[in-house]
Amino acid sequence: MTMTTDRSPDGNPIQAEDRVAERPGHPLRWRRLLFGLAVVHALVVGFSLIAPLLTGQPRGETLFSVYFDVNYEGNFPTWWAVVQLAAATTTLSFVAVLARHQKIKGSAAWWILGALVFVLCLDEGTWLHERLDALATQFVDIADFTFVWLVFGIPIAIAVLLLAILSARHLPEASTRLIVLGIATLLFAAVGLEFVAGELIRLSAPTAALAVLYHLEEFLELIAGSLMLAAPLAAVRTQTTGSSTSFTLLDRSRR
């Protein structure tokens, strides 16, 4: 980050903030990043889906299952999701620091969203939500739910979405759309599709249908992480002068 002071034709200093307003700089190529990540996500999930066709072995028993099947935890798809959420947390934190440095209104929203995504990252890496089963069984009959953790997961998801919406309304418009869409997509996949999968299991749905569903769930969760990563990048502008690059954060437009 660099801040310099120029002078106007009448000799008065021009503050960096005024110059930024005149020359906001160049946007980051976050759309290209989203497209590139979507391709990688499709390859990761697609390989997991077609692995049985490549080996002729039942799903879950292929040579690739332990390492690449999205229905397993602690393997490459899990690692990839955690890395992406960690990158989103880092970027949100950087933008929060930038907002504080530039005294932009609503900087607290960046901190709140960064903390929220950090918690989601921890949950993805440690499977905390699935450990709610033990607590949920104290309140409901396990026969009523295939995935008992949803007893707490659904109200938690609603609270998380409301917090995200309330915080993101202070961000630049593009960032607001991206972060809310990202968190909504993540919760829809992790909670909504998990509920649907539970009902399909109770109805003895074909294994192939369940496989497609949980691969769709994983793909949407990865897409959600991409959206949350792109959200802070959409608010950043860069200006390069010689070997020095400055970063400017957009404020929410006031109409």
NORFEN-V84197 format. One record per residue. PHI is phi in radians with two decimals (999 if undefined). BURIAL is # if it has 24 or more other C-alpha atoms within 12 Angstrom, else .. Layout:
BEGIN
PHI,BURIAL
PHI,BURIAL
END
This chain:
BEGIN
999,.
-2.30,.
-2.35,.
-2.21,.
-2.11,.
-1.77,.
-2.19,.
-1.38,.
-0.98,.
-1.53,.
1.61,.
-1.42,.
-1.17,.
-1.84,.
-1.20,.
-1.03,#
-1.10,#
-1.18,.
-1.18,.
-1.10,#
-1.07,.
-1.39,.
-2.23,.
-1.17,#
1.62,.
-1.78,.
-1.26,#
-1.33,.
-1.53,.
-1.27,#
-1.18,.
-1.13,.
-1.08,.
-1.04,#
-1.12,.
-1.09,.
-1.16,#
-1.06,#
-1.13,.
-1.09,.
-1.05,#
-1.10,#
-1.18,.
-1.10,#
-1.25,#
-1.11,#
-1.12,#
-1.07,#
-1.22,#
-1.67,#
-0.93,#
-1.07,.
-1.20,.
-1.37,.
-1.90,.
1.33,.
-1.74,.
-1.08,.
-1.05,#
1.58,#
-2.15,.
-1.37,.
-1.10,.
-1.75,#
-0.99,#
-1.10,.
-1.66,#
-2.24,#
-1.24,#
-1.22,#
-1.45,#
-1.72,.
-1.93,#
1.29,.
-2.04,.
-1.07,#
-1.01,#
-1.13,#
-1.02,#
-1.10,#
-1.13,#
-1.16,#
-1.05,#
-1.14,#
-1.19,#
-1.14,#
-1.14,#
-1.12,#
-1.09,#
-1.09,#
-1.18,#
-1.10,#
-1.18,#
-1.06,#
-1.17,#
-1.09,#
-1.11,#
-1.10,#
-1.11,#
-1.17,.
-1.12,.
-1.59,#
0.96,.
-1.55,#
-1.11,.
1.59,#
-1.08,#
-1.07,#
-1.09,#
-1.11,#
-1.12,#
-1.09,#
-1.20,#
-1.08,#
-1.13,#
-1.12,#
-1.19,#
-1.08,#
-1.11,.
-1.09,#
-1.13,#
-1.06,.
-1.10,.
-1.12,#
-1.43,#
-2.05,.
1.04,.
-1.06,.
-1.10,#
-1.25,#
-1.43,.
-1.28,.
-0.95,#
-1.07,.
-1.34,.
-1.15,.
-1.16,.
-1.34,.
-2.03,.
-2.30,.
-1.39,.
-1.06,.
-1.21,.
-1.46,.
-2.38,#
-1.32,#
-1.98,#
-1.18,#
-1.08,#
-1.15,#
-0.98,#
-1.66,#
-1.10,#
-1.15,#
-1.12,.
-1.11,.
-1.08,#
-1.10,.
-1.14,.
-1.11,#
-1.12,#
-1.11,.
-1.10,.
-1.12,#
-1.14,#
-1.11,.
-1.35,#
-1.20,#
-1.18,#
-1.61,#
-1.57,#
-0.96,#
-0.98,.
-1.10,#
-1.16,#
-1.04,#
-1.09,#
-1.17,#
-1.24,#
-1.19,#
-1.11,#
-1.10,#
-1.19,#
-1.10,#
-1.13,#
-1.07,#
-1.21,#
-1.07,#
-1.24,#
-1.25,#
-1.85,#
-1.10,#
-1.24,#
-1.14,#
-1.13,#
-1.08,#
-1.07,#
-1.07,#
-1.18,.
-1.13,#
-1.12,.
-1.09,.
-1.58,.
1.01,.
-1.17,.
-1.02,.
-1.05,.
-1.09,.
-1.13,.
-1.14,#
-1.09,#
-1.09,#
-1.14,#
-1.32,#
-1.28,#
-1.10,#
-1.01,#
-1.15,#
-1.11,#
-1.16,#
-1.13,#
-1.19,#
-1.07,#
-1.05,#
-1.06,#
-1.11,#
-1.11,#
-1.21,#
-1.25,#
-1.31,#
-0.96,#
-1.20,#
-1.12,#
-1.17,#
-1.69,#
-1.77,#
-2.16,#
-2.06,#
-2.41,#
-1.87,.
-2.26,.
1.15,.
-1.69,.
-1.86,.
-2.09,.
-1.88,#
-2.02,#
-2.15,#
-1.81,#
-1.28,#
-1.78,#
-1.25,.
-1.16,.
-1.93,.
-1.86,.
END
